[in-house]
Amino acid sequence: MPPNVRSTTPGAFAFAVGAQPSPGYRLRRVRGRGGFAEVWEADSPSGPPVALKFIPSSNTTMTARELRSVQSFAGMEHPYLVKTHDIWSIPGYIVICMELAEGTLLDLMMLYHNDFAQPIPTDLLCLNLWQVAEALDFLNSRWHVREGRKVGFQHGDVKPNNILLLSDVAKLSDYGMSTATHGPNTPCPRQGTREYAAPEVFAGYQTDTSDQFSLAVTYHVLRTGRFPFPPPPKETGKAFVRPAPDLGAVTDTEKPALLRGLAPAPQDRFPTCRGLIGALIEAHGLKPERDDDGMWRLVKDDSPKNGSAAHRKATMPPVTTPLPNNRRPASA
């Protein structure tokens, strides 16, 4: 059991299948545990099952930060952001009620590696990450009003297990590490999952493209089953510098986009997350377009720049060993 997941408050709610943390909500099964929260699938009083995220109220720092993030995101409507339905308190916990997903992109990667001995198909991977890129660009843009001023939000913890799958749609979740940004650089002492974090995060600040760096790492992990960098040391000072990324497991057509998304200097990255994923989509000879329902799909790009150049057609990288358990961040 990860630390801080269960409340130390006397008389705290007792978890069990069938228990009701609120009238009409009946716990079915655990869906994930992380360093600071536990997620259960539950029946709801009306409608489909939901996900209930339990945050120990005894951890006042984490609880306050999570509540502030939930309040900031509660009014946002976007097709690729996980919806929060409600929030309440019970003895020992704050409970956040969200739409229930079928799994995460990390689950999907492990399914393809373990059952089919291959990476996630590139068209499916690129479509899912294009959806996530749309959500990130929506969050990152400084048009959200918070405390009377317009701000953007850096998610702060973009990684495969924070991307949920609902049917064929990928949605970004878990906003507990989000940071409101007022300019190109915003002081931020918190770090998300270090293997995915941008270099500036180790120096104590977020930039407009910090999430993009994490998205580029996420693409590489899901595409190849491994990180493009060795794990950072447990103790990193502000002068910590990563080595150059090892992109030997991807095709030559993918490397330019990934190198730009993983640029150490924030200003050298793409202006938007869609710029990064769009370049990767193009590297696979595809292009995004909306269907009649307004949802994104990827189709073959037959324009001259792609159709007449056979060398632009990407091939599957070799299957590599999936991430070992001790390098897989917890899913809650």
N, C-alpha and C positions, 0 to 999 in steps of 0.2 A: 504494500500500500504506500503510495507516495506521501511525503510529509504534508501536513496541513490540510488534507482533503476532508477528514472527519472533524467535526466541531468538538472542542474541549469544554463547551458550555454545559454545566449540569442540567440534566433534563432535556438535552437536545433531541431532536427528532431521530427516531430509530429507523434505519433503512431496512426494508424487507419487501420481497415481492408481494404485492397486494396492499401495501401500506398506502395511506392517503395523506399527502402533504397539504392538501386542501380538498374540501368537499368535491367529489366527482373526479378528482385526479387520482388514478390508481397506478402504482408503479408496476411495470412489467419486467424490465431487465436493465442491467447496467449497459450503457453504450460506450462509455469512455471515462478514464480517470487521468488527471494531469497533476501538476504540482500544487494547484490551488483550487481545484474544483472537481466535481464528479457529475457525470451526465447520465440520466436515466431516461429510457423510453417509458411513456405513461399513457394510459387512456385519459381522454379529456371528457368533461361533462357533455359536450356536444361536438360533433365533427370528428375529424381523423385523429389518430394518436399524435402526441407531441413529444418534444424533448424538454426535459426539465434539468436545468443546470443548478446544482447546489453549491453555494460558496459559503464557507464557514464564516459566520459573523464575528467569531472570536479573533479572526485575522482582520483587524480593523483597517489596516493599510490597504490590503488587497480588496476588501469589500468596498471601501470608499472609492477606490480607483475604478472598480468594475461598475459600480452604480453610476458614477459620473460618465463613463463611456456609454453605458446603456441609455442614459438620459439623452446624451448627445446624438445617438444613432436612432433612437426610438421613432422619431418623426420622419426619418429618411425613407423614401420609397424608391427602390431600384430593383429591377428583375434579377440581378445577380448578387444581391445582398440577402443573407438569411434574415427572415422576419422575426422580430420579437413581439410576442402576443401580449405578455403580461409580466408583472414582477410583483412579488410579495415576500413577506418575512414569516418564518416559523421559528420555533425555539432552536437556536443555534445556527440558523442558516438564512441566507437570502436566496430566493428561488427565482430563476429567470425561465420563463416559458417561451419556447421557440418552436418554429416549424421543424418537423422531424425529417432527417435525411436518411437515405439508404446506405450511405457510407461516405468515405473520403477518397480523395485522389490517391492518398497513400495506400488505402485498401485496394483500389483498382490496380495500382502498380504491382502490388504483391500478388494479386490474383493472376495477372498476365505472366508475371515471372514464374510463379509456382505451378500454375495449371497449364500454361501454354508455352512456357520457356521462351518468351519473347517480350519485347517492350510493349507499352501501350501503343496501338496504331497511331501513326503521326497525325492523321486527320482528326481523330478523336481527341488526342492530347492538345493539338493546336486550337481546336474549337473550344474546349473547356477553358484553356488559358486565355483565349481571346475574350471569353465571357468575364473571367476574373479581371483581365486588364481593363475592361469597360468599368467594372465596379471600382477598381483602384483609381482610375482617372476621375471618376465621379467624386470619390472621397478626397483625392489629392487637390482638386481644384478649390480655390479659396472663394467659394460662394455660399458656404454654410454659415448661418448666423449663430454665434455663441456669445452669450453675455453682451449682446448689443454690437458685436463687431463681426465682420466676415472673416472666416478662417477656413483653412483646408485641414485635412486629417491624413497623417501618415499612419497606416494600419499598425506597423511596427512589429508584426509577427507573421508575415506571409510565408507559408510553408504548406506542403501537401496535405497534412492532416488538419489544416484550418480551411481547406477548400472542400465543401460538402457537395455531394451529388444527390440531386432530386430528379429522378428519371434521367433525362439526357441533358440536364442543366446543371452547371457548376455554379455554386454560390459561395461567396466569401463569408467567413464567420469569425467569431471570437475577437472582440474589439477591446479586450482588457488592457492591451499594451498600446493603444492608439494615442497619438499626440496631436494636439491642435497646433497648427502652424500658422504663423502670421507673416512670414517672409521666407526667403530662400534657405536660411539656416535657423534652426530652433534648438536651443539647449534641451537636452533630454538625457538624464542620468540613467534611465532604464534601458535594459537590453532585452530584446526578444530572444528567440532561439539563436544561439551564437553562430552555429554553422551556416545560417542563412543571412546573418546580419551584414549590412554594408559597412565598409571600413570606417566611415565617419561616426557610426554608432559607437564604436569602441573609443572614439575620441570624445564622446559625450554630447553629440548633437545629431539631429535629423535634418535631412535636406529634402527638397522637392522630389528627388529621385531615389531616396533610400528604399522605398518599397519596390521600385523597379529592379534594383540590384537583387533583392530577395526573390523576386519573380524569376529572374534569370537563373539563379541557383535552383529554384524549384523546377524550372523547365529541365535543367541538366539532370537533376536527380530522377525525375519521372521518365526522362528519355533513356537514361543509361543505367539507373540503379545505383549510382554513386555520386558523391560530391565532387565538384571541380577543384576543391581545395582540401588540404589535410585539415583535421579538426584543430581549432585554435587552442592554445594552452589554457589551462584553468585560470591562470592569472594573466590578464592582459592590461598593460598600461595604455595611456593615450598615444604612445609612440608605436603601438603594435602595427605591423605591416604584414599583410598576407603575401605569400609568393604568387607568381603569375598563375592563372588558372590552367589546369591540365584538361584540355579539350580533345584529347586523343580518341575519346569514345564516340564523338559525333562526326558527322560528315563535314567535308570542307565547305559546303554551301551554308551550313549552319554557323560556322565559326565566326564570321565577321559580325553578325548580329549579337551573338553571345559575348564576344569580346567587348563590344560597345556597351551592352547592358551590364557587364561586370567591370567596367572601367573603374579604377581606383578613385579618380577625380569625378565628383558628381556631375560637373558641367560637361563632361565628355560622354555622358550617357544620352539616350534618346530623350526628346522633350516629354514624351508620354509613355505609359506602359503599353498602350496600343501600338506605338511606334516599334517597340521591341518585338512584340508577338507578331505584328504585321510583317516585319522583316523575316521572321522565322517561317511564317506561313508562306511567304513568297519563295523562300529557299526550298520549300517542298513543292513548288509548282502549283500552289493553290491560291485562292483569294476568298475573302469573306463577302457574303452578300446576305441580305435579309429575305426570308421567305414571305409568303402571302400573309402570315400571321405576325410578321414583324420580328421573328426570331432569327438569330444568326445561323448560318450554315456555311460550310466551306465547299467550294466547287473548283474544278480544274481551271487553271488560268491558261487560256489559249492565246493570250496576247503575244506579240512577236518576241518580247523580251524573255518569255518563258517557253512558248511553244516551239520556237526555232532553235532552242539551245538544249540539246539533250543532256549536257553536262550539269544543268541546273536541277535535274531530277535527283532528289535525295534518296539514298538507300538506307535500310535499317542498319543501325550500328550493331556490332556484335553484342550478344547477350552477356551481361556481366553479373557477378554475384550480387544479389539484393543487399540492401543495407542491413548490417547486423543489428540485432535488437538493441544493443547499447548505443546505437547512433540514430535510433528512431525516436523523435520526441513524442511525449505522451499525447494522446488524442483529445483530451478535454481542454 
